[in-house]
Amino acid sequence: MAVFETADLTAASYSTALLGLVATAALLLLGTGWVRPAWKLPVALCALAALVGTLAVFQAREAWSVAQSVPVVYHYVGWAISMPLQVLALYFFAGRTAKLGMGLFWRLVVVSVLMVFVRYLGEAGLMHATLAFLIGLVFWLYILGELFFGRMDEAVRDSRKPAVQRGYFWLRLIVTVGWAIYPLGNFITSFGGYIDTGALSVAYNIADFLNRMAFGVAVLAVAMMDAGETADD
């Protein structure tokens, strides 16, 4: 087992994020048994995203213990799976209020995967950094456009489910504000020549509390509140 120095803030952030993600994944998996059948899928997708995040953070923590640096690939392998899962959780979340098309489903899958993949290519030097950054930014803006102005937003606004509307507001805010750290980190490393000596990893680990943990817990909370409101009707 790796032994870290007490003052190793990066290692501490990895360990804290790891334990937080384990707890979140366990809570969400248990939560699938507390919600109505229609809510099980979005909650389960968030649980899987937290589980993937757990494994990715564990691998990155091991890399840090050996080399005192974490290559970008350790971040991207987790994001490549967890971010599309979270986008799909939002799709099925909004789908609780109205029928959404399969075209939208596949567009979100493809765009969210490509968003992460293109950023990785840029940071790994396998693609022109500026082009990769701009394409990744366009894909993220497309997802935000669907969340704010697309069919999902329309379905949630037209619904008579206050809990779902409030939850959608906060989840959309997480994808807007919380996820901004990823293109920002991409910009700093690609154009600022920054080599991560721990600070960026700390920032990503702190962001995990909002982007993966709070996101999943919010979906579970809405699922349970929606069940209560439905029972009261």
mmCIF file of the C-alpha atoms, coordinates in Angstrom:
data_MODEL
# 
_entry.id   MODEL 
# 
loop_
_atom_site.group_PDB 
_atom_site.id 
_atom_site.type_symbol 
_atom_site.label_atom_id 
_atom_site.label_alt_id 
_atom_site.label_comp_id 
_atom_site.label_asym_id 
_atom_site.label_entity_id 
_atom_site.label_seq_id 
_atom_site.pdbx_PDB_ins_code 
_atom_site.Cartn_x 
_atom_site.Cartn_y 
_atom_site.Cartn_z 
_atom_site.occupancy 
_atom_site.B_iso_or_equiv 
_atom_site.pdbx_formal_charge 
_atom_site.auth_seq_id 
_atom_site.auth_comp_id 
_atom_site.auth_asym_id 
_atom_site.auth_atom_id 
_atom_site.pdbx_PDB_model_num 
ATOM 1   C CA . MET A 1 1   ? 0.000   0.000  0.000   1.00 0.00 ? 1   MET A CA 1 
ATOM 2   C CA . ALA A 1 2   ? 1.262   3.444  -0.893  1.00 0.00 ? 2   ALA A CA 1 
ATOM 3   C CA . VAL A 1 3   ? 2.264   5.626  2.055   1.00 0.00 ? 3   VAL A CA 1 
ATOM 4   C CA . PHE A 1 4   ? 1.820   9.368  1.559   1.00 0.00 ? 4   PHE A CA 1 
ATOM 5   C CA . GLU A 1 5   ? 3.292   12.294 3.448   1.00 0.00 ? 5   GLU A CA 1 
ATOM 6   C CA . THR A 1 6   ? 0.887   14.181 5.708   1.00 0.00 ? 6   THR A CA 1 
ATOM 7   C CA . ALA A 1 7   ? 1.454   17.382 3.725   1.00 0.00 ? 7   ALA A CA 1 
ATOM 8   C CA . ASP A 1 8   ? 0.747   15.703 0.374   1.00 0.00 ? 8   ASP A CA 1 
ATOM 9   C CA . LEU A 1 9   ? -2.394  17.647 -0.514  1.00 0.00 ? 9   LEU A CA 1 
ATOM 10  C CA . THR A 1 10  ? -2.777  15.950 -3.887  1.00 0.00 ? 10  THR A CA 1 
ATOM 11  C CA . ALA A 1 11  ? -2.766  12.479 -2.338  1.00 0.00 ? 11  ALA A CA 1 
ATOM 12  C CA . ALA A 1 12  ? -5.230  13.643 0.306   1.00 0.00 ? 12  ALA A CA 1 
ATOM 13  C CA . SER A 1 13  ? -7.553  14.989 -2.402  1.00 0.00 ? 13  SER A CA 1 
ATOM 14  C CA . TYR A 1 14  ? -7.376  11.696 -4.295  1.00 0.00 ? 14  TYR A CA 1 
ATOM 15  C CA . SER A 1 15  ? -8.150  9.669  -1.166  1.00 0.00 ? 15  SER A CA 1 
ATOM 16  C CA . THR A 1 16  ? -11.040 11.953 -0.199  1.00 0.00 ? 16  THR A CA 1 
ATOM 17  C CA . ALA A 1 17  ? -12.517 11.882 -3.693  1.00 0.00 ? 17  ALA A CA 1 
ATOM 18  C CA . LEU A 1 18  ? -12.098 8.097  -3.811  1.00 0.00 ? 18  LEU A CA 1 
ATOM 19  C CA . LEU A 1 19  ? -13.981 7.544  -0.555  1.00 0.00 ? 19  LEU A CA 1 
ATOM 20  C CA . GLY A 1 20  ? -16.641 10.081 -1.516  1.00 0.00 ? 20  GLY A CA 1 
ATOM 21  C CA . LEU A 1 21  ? -17.257 8.343  -4.829  1.00 0.00 ? 21  LEU A CA 1 
ATOM 22  C CA . VAL A 1 22  ? -17.442 4.926  -3.157  1.00 0.00 ? 22  VAL A CA 1 
ATOM 23  C CA . ALA A 1 23  ? -20.023 6.255  -0.697  1.00 0.00 ? 23  ALA A CA 1 
ATOM 24  C CA . THR A 1 24  ? -21.986 7.943  -3.501  1.00 0.00 ? 24  THR A CA 1 
ATOM 25  C CA . ALA A 1 25  ? -22.008 4.823  -5.676  1.00 0.00 ? 25  ALA A CA 1 
ATOM 26  C CA . ALA A 1 26  ? -23.180 2.678  -2.734  1.00 0.00 ? 26  ALA A CA 1 
ATOM 27  C CA . LEU A 1 27  ? -25.903 5.182  -1.805  1.00 0.00 ? 27  LEU A CA 1 
ATOM 28  C CA . LEU A 1 28  ? -27.190 5.398  -5.369  1.00 0.00 ? 28  LEU A CA 1 
ATOM 29  C CA . LEU A 1 29  ? -27.179 1.633  -5.857  1.00 0.00 ? 29  LEU A CA 1 
ATOM 30  C CA . LEU A 1 30  ? -29.180 1.282  -2.644  1.00 0.00 ? 30  LEU A CA 1 
ATOM 31  C CA . GLY A 1 31  ? -31.366 4.153  -3.807  1.00 0.00 ? 31  GLY A CA 1 
ATOM 32  C CA . THR A 1 32  ? -32.510 2.223  -6.878  1.00 0.00 ? 32  THR A CA 1 
ATOM 33  C CA . GLY A 1 33  ? -34.525 0.150  -4.416  1.00 0.00 ? 33  GLY A CA 1 
ATOM 34  C CA . TRP A 1 34  ? -36.178 3.217  -2.849  1.00 0.00 ? 34  TRP A CA 1 
ATOM 35  C CA . VAL A 1 35  ? -37.571 4.847  -5.992  1.00 0.00 ? 35  VAL A CA 1 
ATOM 36  C CA . ARG A 1 36  ? -40.345 4.045  -8.421  1.00 0.00 ? 36  ARG A CA 1 
ATOM 37  C CA . PRO A 1 37  ? -39.458 1.744  -11.351 1.00 0.00 ? 37  PRO A CA 1 
ATOM 38  C CA . ALA A 1 38  ? -39.427 4.613  -13.851 1.00 0.00 ? 38  ALA A CA 1 
ATOM 39  C CA . TRP A 1 39  ? -36.714 6.390  -11.831 1.00 0.00 ? 39  TRP A CA 1 
ATOM 40  C CA . LYS A 1 40  ? -34.423 3.373  -11.455 1.00 0.00 ? 40  LYS A CA 1 
ATOM 41  C CA . LEU A 1 41  ? -32.604 3.928  -14.758 1.00 0.00 ? 41  LEU A CA 1 
ATOM 42  C CA . PRO A 1 42  ? -31.444 7.555  -14.202 1.00 0.00 ? 42  PRO A CA 1 
ATOM 43  C CA . VAL A 1 43  ? -30.413 6.717  -10.629 1.00 0.00 ? 43  VAL A CA 1 
ATOM 44  C CA . ALA A 1 44  ? -28.563 3.574  -11.793 1.00 0.00 ? 44  ALA A CA 1 
ATOM 45  C CA . LEU A 1 45  ? -26.748 5.546  -14.518 1.00 0.00 ? 45  LEU A CA 1 
ATOM 46  C CA . CYS A 1 46  ? -25.543 8.019  -11.895 1.00 0.00 ? 46  CYS A CA 1 
ATOM 47  C CA . ALA A 1 47  ? -24.410 5.109  -9.716  1.00 0.00 ? 47  ALA A CA 1 
ATOM 48  C CA . LEU A 1 48  ? -22.417 3.695  -12.634 1.00 0.00 ? 48  LEU A CA 1 
ATOM 49  C CA . ALA A 1 49  ? -20.870 7.121  -13.284 1.00 0.00 ? 49  ALA A CA 1 
ATOM 50  C CA . ALA A 1 50  ? -19.776 7.278  -9.634  1.00 0.00 ? 50  ALA A CA 1 
ATOM 51  C CA . LEU A 1 51  ? -18.437 3.725  -9.815  1.00 0.00 ? 51  LEU A CA 1 
ATOM 52  C CA . VAL A 1 52  ? -16.424 4.508  -12.934 1.00 0.00 ? 52  VAL A CA 1 
ATOM 53  C CA . GLY A 1 53  ? -15.151 7.644  -11.222 1.00 0.00 ? 53  GLY A CA 1 
ATOM 54  C CA . THR A 1 54  ? -14.078 5.517  -8.256  1.00 0.00 ? 54  THR A CA 1 
ATOM 55  C CA . LEU A 1 55  ? -11.942 3.248  -10.427 1.00 0.00 ? 55  LEU A CA 1 
ATOM 56  C CA . ALA A 1 56  ? -10.480 6.152  -12.401 1.00 0.00 ? 56  ALA A CA 1 
ATOM 57  C CA . VAL A 1 57  ? -9.538  8.053  -9.236  1.00 0.00 ? 57  VAL A CA 1 
ATOM 58  C CA . PHE A 1 58  ? -8.024  4.900  -7.743  1.00 0.00 ? 58  PHE A CA 1 
ATOM 59  C CA . GLN A 1 59  ? -5.825  4.409  -10.811 1.00 0.00 ? 59  GLN A CA 1 
ATOM 60  C CA . ALA A 1 60  ? -4.785  8.075  -10.810 1.00 0.00 ? 60  ALA A CA 1 
ATOM 61  C CA . ARG A 1 61  ? -3.992  7.891  -7.085  1.00 0.00 ? 61  ARG A CA 1 
ATOM 62  C CA . GLU A 1 62  ? -1.740  4.880  -7.723  1.00 0.00 ? 62  GLU A CA 1 
ATOM 63  C CA . ALA A 1 63  ? 0.020   6.755  -10.532 1.00 0.00 ? 63  ALA A CA 1 
ATOM 64  C CA . TRP A 1 64  ? 0.549   9.730  -8.229  1.00 0.00 ? 64  TRP A CA 1 
ATOM 65  C CA . SER A 1 65  ? 2.032   7.481  -5.539  1.00 0.00 ? 65  SER A CA 1 
ATOM 66  C CA . VAL A 1 66  ? 4.600   6.139  -8.004  1.00 0.00 ? 66  VAL A CA 1 
ATOM 67  C CA . ALA A 1 67  ? 5.518   9.137  -10.139 1.00 0.00 ? 67  ALA A CA 1 
ATOM 68  C CA . GLN A 1 68  ? 4.236   12.193 -8.246  1.00 0.00 ? 68  GLN A CA 1 
ATOM 69  C CA . SER A 1 69  ? 2.456   13.209 -11.441 1.00 0.00 ? 69  SER A CA 1 
ATOM 70  C CA . VAL A 1 70  ? -0.647  12.017 -13.219 1.00 0.00 ? 70  VAL A CA 1 
ATOM 71  C CA . PRO A 1 71  ? -0.702  11.760 -17.040 1.00 0.00 ? 71  PRO A CA 1 
ATOM 72  C CA . VAL A 1 72  ? -3.879  13.166 -18.588 1.00 0.00 ? 72  VAL A CA 1 
ATOM 73  C CA . VAL A 1 73  ? -4.946  9.746  -19.823 1.00 0.00 ? 73  VAL A CA 1 
ATOM 74  C CA . TYR A 1 74  ? -5.844  8.777  -16.249 1.00 0.00 ? 74  TYR A CA 1 
ATOM 75  C CA . HIS A 1 75  ? -8.382  11.604 -16.124 1.00 0.00 ? 75  HIS A CA 1 
ATOM 76  C CA . TYR A 1 76  ? -9.807  11.012 -19.571 1.00 0.00 ? 76  TYR A CA 1 
ATOM 77  C CA . VAL A 1 77  ? -10.473 7.276  -19.244 1.00 0.00 ? 77  VAL A CA 1 
ATOM 78  C CA . GLY A 1 78  ? -12.921 8.009  -16.440 1.00 0.00 ? 78  GLY A CA 1 
ATOM 79  C CA . TRP A 1 79  ? -14.532 11.000 -18.106 1.00 0.00 ? 79  TRP A CA 1 
ATOM 80  C CA . ALA A 1 80  ? -14.978 9.071  -21.374 1.00 0.00 ? 80  ALA A CA 1 
ATOM 81  C CA . ILE A 1 81  ? -17.433 6.771  -19.602 1.00 0.00 ? 81  ILE A CA 1 
ATOM 82  C CA . SER A 1 82  ? -18.881 8.786  -16.728 1.00 0.00 ? 82  SER A CA 1 
ATOM 83  C CA . MET A 1 83  ? -19.782 11.978 -18.633 1.00 0.00 ? 83  MET A CA 1 
ATOM 84  C CA . PRO A 1 84  ? -21.866 10.216 -21.337 1.00 0.00 ? 84  PRO A CA 1 
ATOM 85  C CA . LEU A 1 85  ? -23.559 8.217  -18.543 1.00 0.00 ? 85  LEU A CA 1 
ATOM 86  C CA . GLN A 1 86  ? -24.470 11.455 -16.767 1.00 0.00 ? 86  GLN A CA 1 
ATOM 87  C CA . VAL A 1 87  ? -25.768 13.043 -19.966 1.00 0.00 ? 87  VAL A CA 1 
ATOM 88  C CA . LEU A 1 88  ? -27.958 9.987  -20.516 1.00 0.00 ? 88  LEU A CA 1 
ATOM 89  C CA . ALA A 1 89  ? -29.127 10.182 -16.898 1.00 0.00 ? 89  ALA A CA 1 
ATOM 90  C CA . LEU A 1 90  ? -30.323 13.704 -17.715 1.00 0.00 ? 90  LEU A CA 1 
ATOM 91  C CA . TYR A 1 91  ? -32.045 12.413 -20.853 1.00 0.00 ? 91  TYR A CA 1 
ATOM 92  C CA . PHE A 1 92  ? -33.986 9.788  -18.887 1.00 0.00 ? 92  PHE A CA 1 
ATOM 93  C CA . PHE A 1 93  ? -34.528 12.303 -16.068 1.00 0.00 ? 93  PHE A CA 1 
ATOM 94  C CA . ALA A 1 94  ? -36.292 14.671 -18.486 1.00 0.00 ? 94  ALA A CA 1 
ATOM 95  C CA . GLY A 1 95  ? -37.941 11.647 -20.093 1.00 0.00 ? 95  GLY A CA 1 
ATOM 96  C CA . ARG A 1 96  ? -39.963 11.211 -16.908 1.00 0.00 ? 96  ARG A CA 1 
ATOM 97  C CA . THR A 1 97  ? -42.045 14.204 -17.981 1.00 0.00 ? 97  THR A CA 1 
ATOM 98  C CA . ALA A 1 98  ? -42.624 13.498 -21.684 1.00 0.00 ? 98  ALA A CA 1 
ATOM 99  C CA . LYS A 1 99  ? -41.585 11.194 -24.499 1.00 0.00 ? 99  LYS A CA 1 
ATOM 100 C CA . LEU A 1 100 ? -38.208 12.124 -25.988 1.00 0.00 ? 100 LEU A CA 1 
ATOM 101 C CA . GLY A 1 101 ? -37.017 10.979 -29.377 1.00 0.00 ? 101 GLY A CA 1 
ATOM 102 C CA . MET A 1 102 ? -34.376 8.329  -30.023 1.00 0.00 ? 102 MET A CA 1 
ATOM 103 C CA . GLY A 1 103 ? -32.633 10.787 -32.336 1.00 0.00 ? 103 GLY A CA 1 
ATOM 104 C CA . LEU A 1 104 ? -31.930 13.014 -29.358 1.00 0.00 ? 104 LEU A CA 1 
ATOM 105 C CA . PHE A 1 105 ? -30.690 9.985  -27.374 1.00 0.00 ? 105 PHE A CA 1 
ATOM 106 C CA . TRP A 1 106 ? -28.110 9.025  -29.984 1.00 0.00 ? 106 TRP A CA 1 
ATOM 107 C CA . ARG A 1 107 ? -27.022 12.614 -30.606 1.00 0.00 ? 107 ARG A CA 1 
ATOM 108 C CA . LEU A 1 108 ? -26.312 13.027 -26.901 1.00 0.00 ? 108 LEU A CA 1 
ATOM 109 C CA . VAL A 1 109 ? -24.398 9.729  -26.765 1.00 0.00 ? 109 VAL A CA 1 
ATOM 110 C CA . VAL A 1 110 ? -22.221 10.561 -29.770 1.00 0.00 ? 110 VAL A CA 1 
ATOM 111 C CA . VAL A 1 111 ? -21.590 14.189 -28.844 1.00 0.00 ? 111 VAL A CA 1 
ATOM 112 C CA . SER A 1 112 ? -20.719 13.497 -25.201 1.00 0.00 ? 112 SER A CA 1 
ATOM 113 C CA . VAL A 1 113 ? -18.265 10.731 -26.164 1.00 0.00 ? 113 VAL A CA 1 
ATOM 114 C CA . LEU A 1 114 ? -16.647 12.841 -28.885 1.00 0.00 ? 114 LEU A CA 1 
ATOM 115 C CA . MET A 1 115 ? -16.418 15.842 -26.541 1.00 0.00 ? 115 MET A CA 1 
ATOM 116 C CA . VAL A 1 116 ? -14.131 13.916 -24.187 1.00 0.00 ? 116 VAL A CA 1 
ATOM 117 C CA . PHE A 1 117 ? -12.270 12.037 -26.936 1.00 0.00 ? 117 PHE A CA 1 
ATOM 118 C CA . VAL A 1 118 ? -11.359 15.152 -28.913 1.00 0.00 ? 118 VAL A CA 1 
ATOM 119 C CA . ARG A 1 119 ? -10.090 16.943 -25.811 1.00 0.00 ? 119 ARG A CA 1 
ATOM 120 C CA . TYR A 1 120 ? -7.930  13.921 -25.043 1.00 0.00 ? 120 TYR A CA 1 
ATOM 121 C CA . LEU A 1 121 ? -6.477  13.911 -28.555 1.00 0.00 ? 121 LEU A CA 1 
ATOM 122 C CA . GLY A 1 122 ? -5.588  17.585 -28.163 1.00 0.00 ? 122 GLY A CA 1 
ATOM 123 C CA . GLU A 1 123 ? -3.952  17.204 -24.753 1.00 0.00 ? 123 GLU A CA 1 
ATOM 124 C CA . ALA A 1 124 ? -2.109  14.030 -25.796 1.00 0.00 ? 124 ALA A CA 1 
ATOM 125 C CA . GLY A 1 125 ? -0.645  15.806 -28.813 1.00 0.00 ? 125 GLY A CA 1 
ATOM 126 C CA . LEU A 1 126 ? -2.403  13.492 -31.263 1.00 0.00 ? 126 LEU A CA 1 
ATOM 127 C CA . MET A 1 127 ? -4.422  16.346 -32.754 1.00 0.00 ? 127 MET A CA 1 
ATOM 128 C CA . HIS A 1 128 ? -3.860  20.063 -33.222 1.00 0.00 ? 128 HIS A CA 1 
ATOM 129 C CA . ALA A 1 129 ? -4.465  21.518 -29.754 1.00 0.00 ? 129 ALA A CA 1 
ATOM 130 C CA . THR A 1 130 ? -6.429  24.567 -30.905 1.00 0.00 ? 130 THR A CA 1 
ATOM 131 C CA . LEU A 1 131 ? -8.682  22.537 -33.198 1.00 0.00 ? 131 LEU A CA 1 
ATOM 132 C CA . ALA A 1 132 ? -9.294  19.925 -30.488 1.00 0.00 ? 132 ALA A CA 1 
ATOM 133 C CA . PHE A 1 133 ? -10.111 22.587 -27.899 1.00 0.00 ? 133 PHE A CA 1 
ATOM 134 C CA . LEU A 1 134 ? -12.567 24.354 -30.210 1.00 0.00 ? 134 LEU A CA 1 
ATOM 135 C CA . ILE A 1 135 ? -14.299 21.139 -31.303 1.00 0.00 ? 135 ILE A CA 1 
ATOM 136 C CA . GLY A 1 136 ? -14.567 19.971 -27.692 1.00 0.00 ? 136 GLY A CA 1 
ATOM 137 C CA . LEU A 1 137 ? -16.023 23.356 -26.748 1.00 0.00 ? 137 LEU A CA 1 
ATOM 138 C CA . VAL A 1 138 ? -18.595 23.167 -29.553 1.00 0.00 ? 138 VAL A CA 1 
ATOM 139 C CA . PHE A 1 139 ? -19.701 19.699 -28.393 1.00 0.00 ? 139 PHE A CA 1 
ATOM 140 C CA . TRP A 1 140 ? -20.099 20.927 -24.793 1.00 0.00 ? 140 TRP A CA 1 
ATOM 141 C CA . LEU A 1 141 ? -22.084 23.960 -26.000 1.00 0.00 ? 141 LEU A CA 1 
ATOM 142 C CA . TYR A 1 142 ? -24.291 21.639 -28.050 1.00 0.00 ? 142 TYR A CA 1 
ATOM 143 C CA . ILE A 1 143 ? -25.134 19.636 -24.903 1.00 0.00 ? 143 ILE A CA 1 
ATOM 144 C CA . LEU A 1 144 ? -25.880 22.869 -23.037 1.00 0.00 ? 144 LEU A CA 1 
ATOM 145 C CA . GLY A 1 145 ? -28.057 24.004 -25.944 1.00 0.00 ? 145 GLY A CA 1 
ATOM 146 C CA . GLU A 1 146 ? -30.109 20.824 -25.709 1.00 0.00 ? 146 GLU A CA 1 
ATOM 147 C CA . LEU A 1 147 ? -30.421 21.258 -21.929 1.00 0.00 ? 147 LEU A CA 1 
ATOM 148 C CA . PHE A 1 148 ? -31.467 24.934 -22.051 1.00 0.00 ? 148 PHE A CA 1 
ATOM 149 C CA . PHE A 1 149 ? -33.324 25.284 -25.354 1.00 0.00 ? 149 PHE A CA 1 
ATOM 150 C CA . GLY A 1 150 ? -34.028 21.761 -26.638 1.00 0.00 ? 150 GLY A CA 1 
ATOM 151 C CA . ARG A 1 151 ? -36.744 19.169 -26.251 1.00 0.00 ? 151 ARG A CA 1 
ATOM 152 C CA . MET A 1 152 ? -35.644 18.192 -22.743 1.00 0.00 ? 152 MET A CA 1 
ATOM 153 C CA . ASP A 1 153 ? -36.050 21.738 -21.441 1.00 0.00 ? 153 ASP A CA 1 
ATOM 154 C CA . GLU A 1 154 ? -39.450 22.022 -23.145 1.00 0.00 ? 154 GLU A CA 1 
ATOM 155 C CA . ALA A 1 155 ? -40.623 18.729 -21.644 1.00 0.00 ? 155 ALA A CA 1 
ATOM 156 C CA . VAL A 1 156 ? -39.577 19.658 -18.111 1.00 0.00 ? 156 VAL A CA 1 
ATOM 157 C CA . ARG A 1 157 ? -41.066 23.184 -18.337 1.00 0.00 ? 157 ARG A CA 1 
ATOM 158 C CA . ASP A 1 158 ? -44.404 21.811 -19.536 1.00 0.00 ? 158 ASP A CA 1 
ATOM 159 C CA . SER A 1 159 ? -44.564 19.195 -16.810 1.00 0.00 ? 159 SER A CA 1 
ATOM 160 C CA . ARG A 1 160 ? -46.537 19.629 -13.609 1.00 0.00 ? 160 ARG A CA 1 
ATOM 161 C CA . LYS A 1 161 ? -43.778 18.209 -11.455 1.00 0.00 ? 161 LYS A CA 1 
ATOM 162 C CA . PRO A 1 162 ? -42.180 20.915 -9.268  1.00 0.00 ? 162 PRO A CA 1 
ATOM 163 C CA . ALA A 1 163 ? -39.542 18.543 -7.879  1.00 0.00 ? 163 ALA A CA 1 
ATOM 164 C CA . VAL A 1 164 ? -38.440 17.560 -11.373 1.00 0.00 ? 164 VAL A CA 1 
ATOM 165 C CA . GLN A 1 165 ? -38.313 21.185 -12.491 1.00 0.00 ? 165 GLN A CA 1 
ATOM 166 C CA . ARG A 1 166 ? -36.200 22.235 -9.505  1.00 0.00 ? 166 ARG A CA 1 
ATOM 167 C CA . GLY A 1 167 ? -33.918 19.222 -9.907  1.00 0.00 ? 167 GLY A CA 1 
ATOM 168 C CA . TYR A 1 168 ? -33.480 19.850 -13.625 1.00 0.00 ? 168 TYR A CA 1 
ATOM 169 C CA . PHE A 1 169 ? -32.499 23.448 -12.856 1.00 0.00 ? 169 PHE A CA 1 
ATOM 170 C CA . TRP A 1 170 ? -29.720 22.370 -10.477 1.00 0.00 ? 170 TRP A CA 1 
ATOM 171 C CA . LEU A 1 171 ? -28.486 19.494 -12.649 1.00 0.00 ? 171 LEU A CA 1 
ATOM 172 C CA . ARG A 1 172 ? -28.303 21.803 -15.642 1.00 0.00 ? 172 ARG A CA 1 
ATOM 173 C CA . LEU A 1 173 ? -26.363 24.280 -13.526 1.00 0.00 ? 173 LEU A CA 1 
ATOM 174 C CA . ILE A 1 174 ? -23.839 21.579 -12.594 1.00 0.00 ? 174 ILE A CA 1 
ATOM 175 C CA . VAL A 1 175 ? -23.289 20.707 -16.262 1.00 0.00 ? 175 VAL A CA 1 
ATOM 176 C CA . THR A 1 176 ? -22.837 24.411 -17.020 1.00 0.00 ? 176 THR A CA 1 
ATOM 177 C CA . VAL A 1 177 ? -20.715 25.643 -14.106 1.00 0.00 ? 177 VAL A CA 1 
ATOM 178 C CA . GLY A 1 178 ? -19.174 22.453 -12.716 1.00 0.00 ? 178 GLY A CA 1 
ATOM 179 C CA . TRP A 1 179 ? -18.208 21.006 -16.069 1.00 0.00 ? 179 TRP A CA 1 
ATOM 180 C CA . ALA A 1 180 ? -16.559 24.294 -17.073 1.00 0.00 ? 180 ALA A CA 1 
ATOM 181 C CA . ILE A 1 181 ? -13.448 23.104 -15.243 1.00 0.00 ? 181 ILE A CA 1 
ATOM 182 C CA . TYR A 1 182 ? -12.766 20.528 -17.984 1.00 0.00 ? 182 TYR A CA 1 
ATOM 183 C CA . PRO A 1 183 ? -12.397 22.904 -20.959 1.00 0.00 ? 183 PRO A CA 1 
ATOM 184 C CA . LEU A 1 184 ? -10.588 25.293 -18.592 1.00 0.00 ? 184 LEU A CA 1 
ATOM 185 C CA . GLY A 1 185 ? -8.102  22.568 -17.645 1.00 0.00 ? 185 GLY A CA 1 
ATOM 186 C CA . ASN A 1 186 ? -7.836  21.615 -21.300 1.00 0.00 ? 186 ASN A CA 1 
ATOM 187 C CA . PHE A 1 187 ? -7.036  25.253 -22.178 1.00 0.00 ? 187 PHE A CA 1 
ATOM 188 C CA . ILE A 1 188 ? -4.423  25.641 -19.424 1.00 0.00 ? 188 ILE A CA 1 
ATOM 189 C CA . THR A 1 189 ? -2.535  22.468 -20.331 1.00 0.00 ? 189 THR A CA 1 
ATOM 190 C CA . SER A 1 190 ? -2.823  22.856 -24.100 1.00 0.00 ? 190 SER A CA 1 
ATOM 191 C CA . PHE A 1 191 ? -2.021  26.564 -24.442 1.00 0.00 ? 191 PHE A CA 1 
ATOM 192 C CA . GLY A 1 192 ? -0.355  27.513 -21.159 1.00 0.00 ? 192 GLY A CA 1 
ATOM 193 C CA . GLY A 1 193 ? 2.156   24.679 -21.316 1.00 0.00 ? 193 GLY A CA 1 
ATOM 194 C CA . TYR A 1 194 ? 1.131   23.694 -17.810 1.00 0.00 ? 194 TYR A CA 1 
ATOM 195 C CA . ILE A 1 195 ? 2.419   20.348 -16.547 1.00 0.00 ? 195 ILE A CA 1 
ATOM 196 C CA . ASP A 1 196 ? 0.289   18.995 -13.747 1.00 0.00 ? 196 ASP A CA 1 
ATOM 197 C CA . THR A 1 197 ? 2.376   18.752 -10.600 1.00 0.00 ? 197 THR A CA 1 
ATOM 198 C CA . GLY A 1 198 ? -0.664  18.171 -8.450  1.00 0.00 ? 198 GLY A CA 1 
ATOM 199 C CA . ALA A 1 199 ? -2.644  21.422 -8.464  1.00 0.00 ? 199 ALA A CA 1 
ATOM 200 C CA . LEU A 1 200 ? -4.812  20.501 -11.441 1.00 0.00 ? 200 LEU A CA 1 
ATOM 201 C CA . SER A 1 201 ? -5.465  17.050 -9.994  1.00 0.00 ? 201 SER A CA 1 
ATOM 202 C CA . VAL A 1 202 ? -6.596  18.670 -6.741  1.00 0.00 ? 202 VAL A CA 1 
ATOM 203 C CA . ALA A 1 203 ? -8.955  20.920 -8.694  1.00 0.00 ? 203 ALA A CA 1 
ATOM 204 C CA . TYR A 1 204 ? -10.398 17.955 -10.616 1.00 0.00 ? 204 TYR A CA 1 
ATOM 205 C CA . ASN A 1 205 ? -10.839 15.977 -7.387  1.00 0.00 ? 205 ASN A CA 1 
ATOM 206 C CA . ILE A 1 206 ? -12.648 18.856 -5.689  1.00 0.00 ? 206 ILE A CA 1 
ATOM 207 C CA . ALA A 1 207 ? -14.836 19.226 -8.790  1.00 0.00 ? 207 ALA A CA 1 
ATOM 208 C CA . ASP A 1 208 ? -15.811 15.555 -8.460  1.00 0.00 ? 208 ASP A CA 1 
ATOM 209 C CA . PHE A 1 209 ? -17.766 16.409 -5.307  1.00 0.00 ? 209 PHE A CA 1 
ATOM 210 C CA . LEU A 1 210 ? -20.064 18.586 -7.389  1.00 0.00 ? 210 LEU A CA 1 
ATOM 211 C CA . ASN A 1 211 ? -19.892 17.001 -10.828 1.00 0.00 ? 211 ASN A CA 1 
ATOM 212 C CA . ARG A 1 212 ? -20.232 13.339 -9.916  1.00 0.00 ? 212 ARG A CA 1 
ATOM 213 C CA . MET A 1 213 ? -21.352 13.093 -6.285  1.00 0.00 ? 213 MET A CA 1 
ATOM 214 C CA . ALA A 1 214 ? -23.799 16.004 -5.913  1.00 0.00 ? 214 ALA A CA 1 
ATOM 215 C CA . PHE A 1 215 ? -25.134 15.294 -9.415  1.00 0.00 ? 215 PHE A CA 1 
ATOM 216 C CA . GLY A 1 216 ? -26.053 11.708 -8.535  1.00 0.00 ? 216 GLY A CA 1 
ATOM 217 C CA . VAL A 1 217 ? -27.449 12.554 -5.099  1.00 0.00 ? 217 VAL A CA 1 
ATOM 218 C CA . ALA A 1 218 ? -29.602 15.289 -6.672  1.00 0.00 ? 218 ALA A CA 1 
ATOM 219 C CA . VAL A 1 219 ? -31.097 12.793 -9.137  1.00 0.00 ? 219 VAL A CA 1 
ATOM 220 C CA . LEU A 1 220 ? -31.867 10.386 -6.284  1.00 0.00 ? 220 LEU A CA 1 
ATOM 221 C CA . ALA A 1 221 ? -33.414 13.175 -4.174  1.00 0.00 ? 221 ALA A CA 1 
ATOM 222 C CA . VAL A 1 222 ? -35.686 14.259 -7.026  1.00 0.00 ? 222 VAL A CA 1 
ATOM 223 C CA . ALA A 1 223 ? -36.724 10.660 -7.682  1.00 0.00 ? 223 ALA A CA 1 
ATOM 224 C CA . MET A 1 224 ? -37.777 10.265 -4.057  1.00 0.00 ? 224 MET A CA 1 
ATOM 225 C CA . MET A 1 225 ? -39.510 13.669 -3.896  1.00 0.00 ? 225 MET A CA 1 
ATOM 226 C CA . ASP A 1 226 ? -41.358 13.001 -7.147  1.00 0.00 ? 226 ASP A CA 1 
ATOM 227 C CA . ALA A 1 227 ? -42.679 9.744  -5.693  1.00 0.00 ? 227 ALA A CA 1 
ATOM 228 C CA . GLY A 1 228 ? -43.964 11.679 -2.680  1.00 0.00 ? 228 GLY A CA 1 
ATOM 229 C CA . GLU A 1 229 ? -45.633 14.354 -4.800  1.00 0.00 ? 229 GLU A CA 1 
ATOM 230 C CA . THR A 1 230 ? -47.244 11.706 -7.012  1.00 0.00 ? 230 THR A CA 1 
ATOM 231 C CA . ALA A 1 231 ? -48.601 9.941  -3.934  1.00 0.00 ? 231 ALA A CA 1 
ATOM 232 C CA . ASP A 1 232 ? -50.031 13.251 -2.635  1.00 0.00 ? 232 ASP A CA 1 
ATOM 233 C CA . ASP A 1 233 ? -51.862 13.989 -5.928  1.00 0.00 ? 233 ASP A CA 1 
# 
